[in-house]
Amino acid sequence: MTPIARVRSCFGEKFGVPRQPLLADASRAAIELLPPLDTPDAVAGLEENTHIWVIFQFHQAAGQWSAKVRPPRLGGNRKLGVLATRSPFRPNNIGLSVVRLLEVRTKPKVELIVGGADLVDGTPVLDIKPYIPYADALDDAQSAFAGAPPAPINVLIPDHIREQAAAYRDDWGTDLPLLIEQVLAQDPKPAYQLPDPDRIYGMQLCGFNLRWRYLSSAALEVVGLE
């Protein structure tokens, strides 16, 4: 298959990316259509939808998989079959995410501005489809180990860092303070690691090096935005 689009995302690396779409609704990304689909005709009518499905490649996980994996949701201590999880390490490295469609732009290039994306910058997109509520939202659907979103942890942002983040502007209208809170509230560290107040974690977010430390298993503090 040939990618039809490429993602430009606020997430500069896979570490720290929310483990499911829409958990960090403040995240922003642009899906840039590639030739021959970089034409307004290819997206005509798409703006009539509030959400879209994005089918993509886990391009940073290609060739890495095993029959059983350790889902972070289960603390990294219990193994499940890879086909029973959303692990990016799959026999065919294909991902599927539903995102909010914020805007369809056709000038100067054809691109879709989306919110709530869990996509790393540079992700190849294989297909885009409209989200259809009557078919895609199933009220009786259940998942035994992921029936509800994980409980968020408390995120403390010092005033001077919050002010710095609030001054950030981009072409997508990103609310950086809110994005930092939503991303870190998901507890990005590996599930098997115990909080270590002496360890500084970091991730690339909106072109910044965001750094934080854990105060406890239920709280963390931002220590830098460089």
GUNUNU-461180 format. One record per atom (N, C-alpha, C): residue number from 0; atom name; x, y, z. Coordinates in steps of 0.001 Angstrom, whole numbers, m for minus. Layout:
REM GUNUNU-461180
> NUM|CA|X|Y|Z
...
REM end
This chain:
REM GUNUNU-461180
> 0|N|841|m1204|0
> 0|CA|0|0|0
> 0|C|873|1251|0
> 1|N|351|2284|m600
> 1|CA|1065|3544|m694
> 1|C|375|4583|182
> 2|N|1100|5279|1061
> 2|CA|468|6316|1885
> 2|C|m209|7376|1026
> 3|N|m1377|7824|1491
> 3|CA|m2101|8880|786
> 3|C|m1895|10237|1452
> 4|N|m1316|10222|2660
> 4|CA|m1127|11472|3404
> 4|C|m21|11278|4425
> 5|N|433|12389|4972
> 5|CA|1460|12380|6007
> 5|C|999|13295|7133
> 6|N|1287|12894|8374
> 6|CA|830|13651|9545
> 6|C|1897|14637|9994
> 7|N|1468|15862|10272
> 7|CA|2281|16822|11018
> 7|C|1609|16961|12381
> 8|N|2335|16620|13435
> 8|CA|1710|16478|14745
> 8|C|2455|17260|15808
> 9|N|1747|17549|16894
> 9|CA|2369|18179|18063
> 9|C|3287|17213|18789
> 10|N|3162|15911|18493
> 10|CA|3976|14892|19164
> 10|C|5211|14585|18326
> 11|N|6376|14986|18833
> 11|CA|7608|14815|18091
> 11|C|8228|13440|18202
> 12|N|7745|12617|19126
> 12|CA|8275|11266|19325
> 12|C|7170|10413|19921
> 13|N|7350|9075|19874
> 13|CA|6266|8210|20315
> 13|C|6109|8192|21833
> 14|N|7185|8438|22592
> 14|CA|7045|8477|24047
> 14|C|6175|9664|24447
> 15|N|5188|9405|25261
> 15|CA|4298|10453|25740
> 15|C|3016|10587|24939
> 16|N|2954|9979|23763
> 16|CA|1719|10058|22980
> 16|C|602|9323|23729
> 17|N|m583|9916|23860
> 17|CA|m1686|9220|24542
> 17|C|m1905|7835|23943
> 18|N|m2243|6876|24792
> 18|CA|m2343|5490|24338
> 18|C|m3630|5196|23584
> 19|N|m4548|6155|23558
> 19|CA|m5762|6036|22756
> 19|C|m6108|7425|22218
> 20|N|m6812|7505|21089
> 20|CA|m7225|8807|20581
> 20|C|m8268|9462|21478
> 21|N|m8340|10784|21401
> 21|CA|m9325|11617|22092
> 21|C|m9112|11721|23593
> 22|N|m8129|10997|24169
> 22|CA|m7846|11150|25596
> 22|C|m7220|12519|25875
> 23|N|m6456|13032|24915
> 23|CA|m5918|14391|25009
> 23|C|m6553|15193|23881
> 24|N|m7773|15661|24127
> 24|CA|m8550|16313|23075
> 24|C|m7911|17607|22600
> 25|N|m7029|18195|23407
> 25|CA|m6371|19445|23027
> 25|C|m5239|19230|22025
> 26|N|m4856|17967|21770
> 26|CA|m3787|17731|20802
> 26|C|m4256|18125|19403
> 27|N|m3318|18577|18594
> 27|CA|m3615|19013|17236
> 27|C|m2658|18360|16252
> 28|N|m3172|18112|15061
> 28|CA|m2347|17563|13987
> 28|C|m2939|17998|12659
> 29|N|m2102|18014|11644
> 29|CA|m2543|18266|10280
> 29|C|m2238|17027|9453
> 30|N|m3222|16561|8713
> 30|CA|m3045|15428|7816
> 30|C|m2932|15991|6410
> 31|N|m1726|15980|5860
> 31|CA|m1457|16576|4553
> 31|C|m1597|15524|3460
> 32|N|m2515|15744|2537
> 32|CA|m2736|14823|1435
> 32|C|m1552|14848|469
> 33|N|m1211|13679|m39
> 33|CA|m103|13526|m979
> 33|C|m644|13274|m2385
> 34|N|146|13555|m3421
> 34|CA|m289|13254|m4791
> 34|C|m590|11766|m4947
> 35|N|m1628|11395|m5695
> 35|CA|m2488|12249|m6515
> 35|C|m3743|12738|m5786
> 36|N|m3833|12521|m4458
> 36|CA|m5032|12903|m3715
> 36|C|m4961|14305|m3136
> 37|N|m3916|15043|m3460
> 37|CA|m3798|16409|m2936
> 37|C|m4605|17373|m3789
> 38|N|m5883|17092|m3897
> 38|CA|m6818|17891|m4680
> 38|C|m8085|18107|m3867
> 39|N|m8723|19267|m3966
> 39|CA|m9974|19499|m3236
> 39|C|m11050|18473|m3546
> 40|N|m11011|17891|m4752
> 40|CA|m12024|16904|m5110
> 40|C|m12014|15706|m4160
> 41|N|m10834|15334|m3668
> 41|CA|m10710|14130|m2832
> 41|C|m11357|14299|m1471
> 42|N|m11530|15532|m1006
> 42|CA|m12095|15778|321
> 42|C|m13433|16503|248
> 43|N|m13999|16610|m922
> 43|CA|m15278|17304|m1081
> 43|C|m16361|16607|m251
> 44|N|m17016|17344|628
> 44|CA|m18064|16804|1481
> 44|C|m17574|16278|2813
> 45|N|m16265|16118|2979
> 45|CA|m15753|15575|4240
> 45|C|m16030|16518|5408
> 46|N|m16125|17826|5116
> 46|CA|m16354|18803|6175
> 46|C|m17731|18653|6826
> 47|N|m18602|17838|6258
> 47|CA|m19925|17611|6820
> 47|C|m19898|16602|7971
> 48|N|m18713|16080|8284
> 48|CA|m18542|15117|9365
> 48|C|m17781|15755|10525
> 49|N|m18152|15392|11737
> 49|CA|m17448|15922|12912
> 49|C|m16226|15094|13272
> 50|N|m16216|13808|12892
> 50|CA|m15121|12906|13227
> 50|C|m14762|12056|12015
> 51|N|m13516|11603|11988
> 51|CA|m13065|10727|10911
> 51|C|m12231|9582|11483
> 52|N|m12206|8471|10751
> 52|CA|m11293|7382|11034
> 52|C|m10011|7613|10249
> 53|N|m8884|7434|10899
> 53|CA|m7580|7527|10241
> 53|C|m6910|6163|10344
> 54|N|m6636|5571|9208
> 54|CA|m5930|4293|9139
> 54|C|m4486|4602|8768
> 55|N|m3541|4159|9582
> 55|CA|m2164|4619|9426
> 55|C|m1176|3497|9707
> 56|N|94|3800|9496
> 56|CA|1170|2858|9787
> 56|C|1912|3277|11052
> 57|N|2162|2319|11927
> 57|CA|3067|2551|13054
> 57|C|4499|2484|12501
> 58|N|4935|3573|11901
> 58|CA|6193|3537|11147
> 58|C|7423|3412|12048
> 59|N|7262|3674|13341
> 59|CA|8392|3524|14254
> 59|C|8390|2178|14976
> 60|N|7479|1288|14587
> 60|CA|7391|m13|15249
> 60|C|7410|m1159|14238
> 61|N|7786|m887|13004
> 61|CA|7741|m1899|11951
> 61|C|8673|m3059|12273
> 62|N|8172|m4284|12052
> 62|CA|8992|m5476|12214
> 62|C|9183|m5925|13645
> 63|N|8554|m5238|14598
> 63|CA|8706|m5591|16009
> 63|C|7357|m6095|16545
> 64|N|7259|m7387|16792
> 64|CA|6013|m7894|17352
> 64|C|6243|m9273|17944
> 65|N|5322|m9685|18817
> 65|CA|5310|m11038|19358
> 65|C|3858|m11422|19571
> 66|N|3612|m12713|19724
> 66|CA|2236|m13202|19832
> 66|C|1549|m12716|21103
> 67|N|2328|m12494|22167
> 67|CA|1778|m11964|23405
> 67|C|2493|m10679|23788
> 68|N|1743|m9733|24338
> 68|CA|2291|m8442|24732
> 68|C|1795|m8089|26125
> 69|N|2409|m7041|26704
> 69|CA|2034|m6592|28046
> 69|C|1356|m5224|27944
> 70|N|18|m5169|27903
> 70|CA|m670|m3887|27767
> 70|C|m391|m2963|28957
> 71|N|m78|m1694|28724
> 71|CA|117|m750|29832
> 71|C|m1100|m660|30748
> 72|N|m2285|m843|30187
> 72|CA|m3515|m757|30983
> 72|C|m3536|m1786|32103
> 73|N|m2816|m2902|31889
> 73|CA|m2769|m3957|32898
> 73|C|m1497|m3878|33727
> 74|N|m883|m2712|33738
> 74|CA|294|m2491|34561
> 74|C|1575|m3074|34004
> 75|N|1514|m3594|32785
> 75|CA|2698|m4177|32187
> 75|C|3099|m5496|32807
> 76|N|2211|m6080|33623
> 76|CA|2555|m7310|34347
> 76|C|1818|m8544|33820
> 77|N|775|m8325|33029
> 77|CA|m19|m9440|32514
> 77|C|55|m9462|30999
> 78|N|212|m10647|30437
> 78|CA|302|m10790|28994
> 78|C|m1057|m11145|28384
> 79|N|m1309|m10546|27203
> 79|CA|m2476|m10891|26402
> 79|C|m2010|m11153|24975
> 80|N|m2826|m11846|24226
> 80|CA|m2531|m12027|22815
> 80|C|m2519|m10688|22103
> 81|N|m1595|m10511|21179
> 81|CA|m1448|m9220|20509
> 81|C|m2746|m8783|19828
> 82|N|m3529|m9743|19336
> 82|CA|m4778|m9403|18665
> 82|C|m5887|m9038|19653
> 83|N|m5634|m9196|20949
> 83|CA|m6594|m8792|21979
> 83|C|m6245|m7420|22546
> 84|N|m5284|m6735|21926
> 84|CA|m4815|m5441|22432
> 84|C|m4728|m4425|21305
> 85|N|m4420|m3171|21701
> 85|CA|m4173|m2107|20739
> 85|C|m2678|m1832|20586
> 86|N|m1854|m2780|20959
> 86|CA|m403|m2591|20887
> 86|C|31|m2174|19486
> 87|N|965|m1199|19386
> 87|CA|1489|m821|18062
> 87|C|2433|m1862|17470
> 88|N|2871|m2816|18280
> 88|CA|3810|m3842|17821
> 88|C|3005|m5038|17320
> 89|N|2675|m5009|16013
> 89|CA|1742|m5948|15419
> 89|C|2359|m6615|14191
> 90|N|1819|m7782|13777
> 90|CA|2339|m8432|12577
> 90|C|2318|m7514|11356
> 91|N|1214|m6815|11154
> 91|CA|1140|m5743|10163
> 91|C|966|m4448|10942
> 92|N|1906|m3545|10793
> 92|CA|1954|m2379|11684
> 92|C|935|m1314|11288
> 93|N|m349|m1682|11385
> 93|CA|m1445|m799|10995
> 93|C|m2171|m307|12240
> 94|N|m2458|991|12284
> 94|CA|m3199|1580|13384
> 94|C|m4510|2172|12909
> 95|N|m5423|2370|13835
> 95|CA|m6751|2902|13543
> 95|C|m7139|3854|14662
> 96|N|m7408|5103|14312
> 96|CA|m7785|6101|15320
> 96|C|m8957|6924|14818
> 97|N|m9872|7251|15737
> 97|CA|m10935|8189|15420
> 97|C|m10545|9536|16021
> 98|N|m10643|10602|15230
> 98|CA|m10235|11935|15664
> 98|C|m11317|12942|15298
> 99|N|m11278|14080|15962
> 99|CA|m12212|15163|15632
> 99|C|m11720|15904|14394
> 100|N|m12603|16127|13456
> 100|CA|m12269|16897|12260
> 100|C|m12609|18358|12528
> 101|N|m11580|19180|12677
> 101|CA|m11776|20587|13021
> 101|C|m11931|21473|11787
> 102|N|m11190|21127|10733
> 102|CA|m11201|21988|9552
> 102|C|m10661|21225|8350
> 103|N|m11257|21499|7192
> 103|CA|m10740|20995|5922
> 103|C|m10171|22178|5159
> 104|N|m8873|22156|4913
> 104|CA|m8217|23248|4186
> 104|C|m7807|22776|2796
> 105|N|m8058|23606|1808
> 105|CA|m7681|23268|432
> 105|C|m6670|24251|m150
> 106|N|m6350|25315|581
> 106|CA|m5349|26291|135
> 106|C|m4451|26651|1307
> 107|N|m3157|26807|1111
> 107|CA|m2399|26593|m126
> 107|C|m2160|25132|m443
> 108|N|m2540|24228|475
> 108|CA|m2428|22794|233
> 108|C|m3636|22114|838
> 109|N|m3868|20877|440
> 109|CA|m5015|20130|954
> 109|C|m4592|19423|2241
> 110|N|m5236|19791|3348
> 110|CA|m4900|19199|4637
> 110|C|m6114|19210|5547
> 111|N|m6137|18253|6465
> 111|CA|m7203|18139|7451
> 111|C|m6628|18480|8809
> 112|N|m7225|19439|9505
> 112|CA|m6807|19795|10848
> 112|C|m7678|18994|11814
> 113|N|m7025|18210|12663
> 113|CA|m7769|17297|13530
> 113|C|m7379|17503|14989
> 114|N|m8278|17139|15882
> 114|CA|m8044|17225|17321
> 114|C|m8171|15858|17963
> 115|N|m7462|15692|19078
> 115|CA|m7522|14427|19802
> 115|C|m6714|13324|19166
> 116|N|m5789|13677|18277
> 116|CA|m5019|12656|17573
> 116|C|m3929|12066|18473
> 117|N|m3709|10772|18334
> 117|CA|m2629|10074|19029
> 117|C|m1575|9645|18005
> 118|N|m1174|10577|17165
> 118|CA|m318|10292|16008
> 118|C|1006|11034|16126
> 119|N|2093|10303|15899
> 119|CA|3427|10887|15941
> 119|C|3673|11682|14653
> 120|N|4438|12747|14765
> 120|CA|4797|13535|13602
> 120|C|5467|12643|12551
> 121|N|5019|12765|11299
> 121|CA|5581|11966|10219
> 121|C|4845|10671|9940
> 122|N|3781|10381|10698
> 122|CA|3045|9129|10505
> 122|C|2458|9036|9096
> 123|N|2695|7918|8388
> 123|CA|2076|7727|7073
> 123|C|607|7310|7228
> 124|N|m265|7930|6465
> 124|CA|m1700|7634|6497
> 124|C|m2064|6808|5263
> 125|N|m2748|5691|5509
> 125|CA|m3131|4792|4424
> 125|C|m4533|5070|3902
> 126|N|m5426|5547|4773
> 126|CA|m6795|5820|4339
> 126|C|m7482|6704|5370
> 127|N|m8527|7374|4931
> 127|CA|m9353|8241|5781
> 127|C|m10809|7932|5446
> 128|N|m11624|7742|6485
> 128|CA|m13040|7452|6279
> 128|C|m13871|8267|7264
> 129|N|m15069|8675|6876
> 129|CA|m15931|9386|7826
> 129|C|m16405|8460|8935
> 130|N|m16498|9006|10141
> 130|CA|m17066|8285|11290
> 130|C|m18583|8390|11185
> 131|N|m19268|7243|11183
> 131|CA|m20719|7203|11028
> 131|C|m21333|6729|12347
> 132|N|m21965|7622|13104
> 132|CA|m22406|7290|14468
> 132|C|m23306|6066|14567
> 133|N|m24285|5914|13660
> 133|CA|m25223|4808|13839
> 133|C|m24555|3451|13627
> 134|N|m23459|3423|12883
> 134|CA|m22774|2158|12639
> 134|C|m21546|1975|13522
> 135|N|m20898|3077|13900
> 135|CA|m19606|2992|14586
> 135|C|m19704|3125|16104
> 136|N|m20811|3656|16621
> 136|CA|m20977|3803|18068
> 136|C|m21962|2739|18548
> 137|N|m21454|1722|19230
> 137|CA|m22279|592|19644
> 137|C|m22494|641|21152
> 138|N|m23732|878|21563
> 138|CA|m24038|1062|22979
> 138|C|m23797|m190|23808
> 139|N|m23912|m1362|23206
> 139|CA|m23780|m2600|23975
> 139|C|m22377|m3185|23908
> 140|N|m21430|m2471|23323
> 140|CA|m20062|m2975|23219
> 140|C|m19384|m2970|24590
> 141|N|m18545|m3973|24834
> 141|CA|m17851|m4090|26113
> 141|C|m16399|m4509|25895
> 142|N|m15547|m4084|26817
> 142|CA|m14157|m4535|26853
> 142|C|m13824|m4836|28304
> 143|N|m13450|m6062|28585
> 143|CA|m13281|m6489|29969
> 143|C|m12174|m5733|30689
> 144|N|m11054|m5460|30006
> 144|CA|m9943|m4833|30710
> 144|C|m9803|m3348|30399
> 145|N|m10611|m2820|29483
> 145|CA|m10538|m1396|29155
> 145|C|m11949|m838|28984
> 146|N|m12753|m1024|30008
> 146|CA|m14135|m603|29929
> 146|C|m14338|896|30118
> 147|N|m13350|1571|30695
> 147|CA|m13459|3009|30947
> 147|C|m12070|3622|30843
> 148|N|m11975|4932|30601
> 148|CA|m10655|5566|30527
> 148|C|m9916|5429|31849
> 149|N|m8586|5363|31820
> 149|CA|m7828|5294|33069
> 149|C|m8003|6570|33876
> 150|N|m7965|6444|35183
> 150|CA|m8103|7619|36048
> 150|C|m6905|8537|35857
> 151|N|m7122|9831|35609
> 151|CA|m5991|10746|35414
> 151|C|m5246|11007|36715
> 152|N|m3962|11341|36586
> 152|CA|m3198|11736|37760
> 152|C|m3113|13261|37790
> 153|N|m2756|13802|38941
> 153|CA|m2718|15244|39131
> 153|C|m1454|15826|38489
> 154|N|m1620|16901|37733
> 154|CA|m505|17550|37045
> 154|C|m330|18961|37600
> 155|N|839|19236|38160
> 155|CA|1140|20552|38699
> 155|C|2051|21291|37709
> 156|N|1618|22476|37303
> 156|CA|2404|23294|36382
> 156|C|2734|24615|37073
> 157|N|4001|24897|37381
> 157|CA|4360|26169|38011
> 157|C|3890|27358|37174
> 158|N|3617|28464|37834
> 158|CA|3047|29624|37155
> 158|C|3922|30109|36000
> 159|N|5243|30131|36171
> 159|CA|6088|30678|35116
> 159|C|6097|29778|33878
> 160|N|5969|28467|34078
> 160|CA|5901|27553|32936
> 160|C|4521|27637|32283
> 161|N|3490|27776|33093
> 161|CA|2150|27933|32527
> 161|C|2065|29196|31674
> 162|N|2670|30283|32138
> 162|CA|2666|31530|31372
> 162|C|3438|31369|30065
> 163|N|4564|30666|30135
> 163|CA|5341|30413|28924
> 163|C|4526|29605|27915
> 164|N|3852|28570|28402
> 164|CA|3040|27727|27521
> 164|C|1858|28498|26947
> 165|N|1268|29391|27749
> 165|CA|111|30157|27294
> 165|C|472|31114|26164
> 166|N|1744|31481|26069
> 166|CA|2185|32399|25010
> 166|C|2413|31683|23682
> 167|N|2352|30361|23675
> 167|CA|2616|29594|22452
> 167|C|1487|29783|21446
> 168|N|1847|29946|20190
> 168|CA|886|30068|19105
> 168|C|1314|29181|17944
> 169|N|354|28538|17320
> 169|CA|644|27806|16097
> 169|C|m518|27977|15132
> 170|N|m432|27324|13993
> 170|CA|m1422|27484|12935
> 170|C|m2683|26674|13188
> 171|N|m2695|25889|14271
> 171|CA|m3812|24994|14537
> 171|C|m4643|25420|15739
> 172|N|m4236|26484|16436
> 172|CA|m4978|26934|17606
> 172|C|m4770|26080|18837
> 173|N|m3585|25504|18989
> 173|CA|m3309|24626|20126
> 173|C|m3299|25399|21443
> 174|N|m4005|24895|22435
> 174|CA|m3973|25408|23804
> 174|C|m2899|24604|24535
> 175|N|m1667|25106|24545
> 175|CA|m551|24309|25054
> 175|C|m668|23985|26545
> 176|N|m1072|24922|27425
> 176|CA|m1224|24538|28845
> 176|C|m2207|23390|29030
> 177|N|m3337|23449|28328
> 177|CA|m4328|22378|28437
> 177|C|m3773|21075|27870
> 178|N|m3052|21165|26753
> 178|CA|m2475|19963|26150
> 178|C|m1481|19303|27098
> 179|N|m632|20097|27739
> 179|CA|329|19540|28698
> 179|C|m400|18796|29809
> 180|N|m1449|19419|30345
> 180|CA|m2202|18777|31427
> 180|C|m2825|17462|30962
> 181|N|m3441|17471|29785
> 181|CA|m4127|16277|29305
> 181|C|m3149|15143|28987
> 182|N|m2008|15482|28389
> 182|CA|m1032|14453|28031
> 182|C|m410|13836|29280
> 183|N|21|14678|30211
> 183|CA|693|14156|31396
> 183|C|m279|13477|32360
> 184|N|m1547|13869|32330
> 184|CA|m2536|13231|33193
> 184|C|m2722|11759|32846
> 185|N|m2288|11355|31634
> 185|CA|m2385|9957|31223
> 185|C|m1247|9111|31799
> 186|N|m303|9748|32510
> 186|CA|850|9056|33103
> 186|C|1676|8359|32023
> 187|N|2514|9129|31279
> 187|CA|3217|8561|30127
> 187|C|4283|7522|30451
> 188|N|4796|7508|31669
> 188|CA|5893|6578|31967
> 188|C|5438|5134|31796
> 189|N|6377|4205|31554
> 189|CA|6016|2793|31458
> 189|C|5273|2320|32702
> 190|N|4253|1512|32507
> 190|CA|3375|1120|33604
> 190|C|4099|331|34686
> 191|N|5180|m359|34302
> 191|CA|5879|m1188|35278
> 191|C|6845|m393|36151
> 192|N|7110|876|35822
> 192|CA|8060|1679|36593
> 192|C|7381|2328|37794
> 193|N|8047|2273|38923
> 193|CA|7570|2970|40112
> 193|C|8016|4429|40058
> 194|N|7196|5346|40553
> 194|CA|7577|6757|40540
> 194|C|8870|7002|41304
> 195|N|9801|7722|40685
> 195|CA|11075|8057|41298
> 195|C|11221|9578|41282
> 196|N|11121|10232|42433
> 196|CA|11165|11700|42468
> 196|C|12489|12277|41993
> 197|N|13525|11466|41925
> 197|CA|14830|11958|41472
> 197|C|15025|11831|39964
> 198|N|14105|11168|39293
> 198|CA|14235|10964|37849
> 198|C|13439|12019|37093
> 199|N|14051|12610|36084
> 199|CA|13385|13591|35239
> 199|C|13017|12931|33916
> 200|N|11734|12974|33596
> 200|CA|11242|12448|32322
> 200|C|11113|13592|31325
> 201|N|11116|13258|30035
> 201|CA|10966|14291|29024
> 201|C|10348|13750|27755
> 202|N|9715|14650|26999
> 202|CA|9139|14292|25706
> 202|C|9117|15535|24816
> 203|N|9049|15309|23513
> 203|CA|8961|16396|22546
> 203|C|7495|16721|22301
> 204|N|7096|17958|22612
> 204|CA|5708|18375|22462
> 204|C|5669|19772|21872
> 205|N|5062|19905|20706
> 205|CA|4936|21204|20023
> 205|C|6296|21884|19853
> 206|N|7318|21105|19614
> 206|CA|8640|21662|19407
> 206|C|9401|21979|20679
> 207|N|8803|21732|21829
> 207|CA|9452|21963|23121
> 207|C|9946|20641|23707
> 208|N|10938|20740|24586
> 208|CA|11335|19618|25415
> 208|C|10605|19782|26746
> 209|N|9521|19036|26905
> 209|CA|8713|19087|28117
> 209|C|9295|18114|29126
> 210|N|9612|18596|30337
> 210|CA|10229|17752|31352
> 210|C|9389|17777|32624
> 211|N|9348|16630|33303
> 211|CA|8569|16527|34541
> 211|C|9162|15470|35461
> 212|N|8707|15517|36724
> 212|CA|9104|14500|37704
> 212|C|7874|14081|38490
> 213|N|7945|12887|39061
> 213|CA|6809|12354|39819
> 213|C|6946|12711|41291
> 214|N|5865|13230|41853
> 214|CA|5807|13520|43276
> 214|C|5303|12311|44049
> 215|N|4470|11514|43385
> 215|CA|3913|10286|43958
> 215|C|3322|9500|42803
> 216|N|2659|8407|43107
> 216|CA|2013|7637|42047
> 216|C|778|8334|41500
> 217|N|334|9388|42196
> 217|CA|m894|10074|41792
> 217|C|m664|11522|41390
> 218|N|586|11989|41353
> 218|CA|849|13387|41038
> 218|C|2233|13544|40420
> 219|N|2344|14508|39507
> 219|CA|3622|14860|38925
> 219|C|3716|16368|38793
> 220|N|4941|16849|38592
> 220|CA|5185|18287|38485
> 220|C|6030|18578|37252
> 221|N|5585|19535|36454
> 221|CA|6361|19985|35301
> 221|C|7546|20797|35806
> 222|N|8742|20474|35312
> 222|CA|9939|21175|35774
> 222|C|10638|21952|34665
> 223|N|10197|21778|33413
> 223|CA|10845|22505|32338
> 223|C|10055|22450|31045
> 224|N|10157|23540|30259
> 224|CA|9564|23631|28927
> 224|C|10566|24401|28078
> 225|N|11441|23657|27420
> 225|CA|12595|24270|26755
> 225|C|12419|24247|25238
REM end
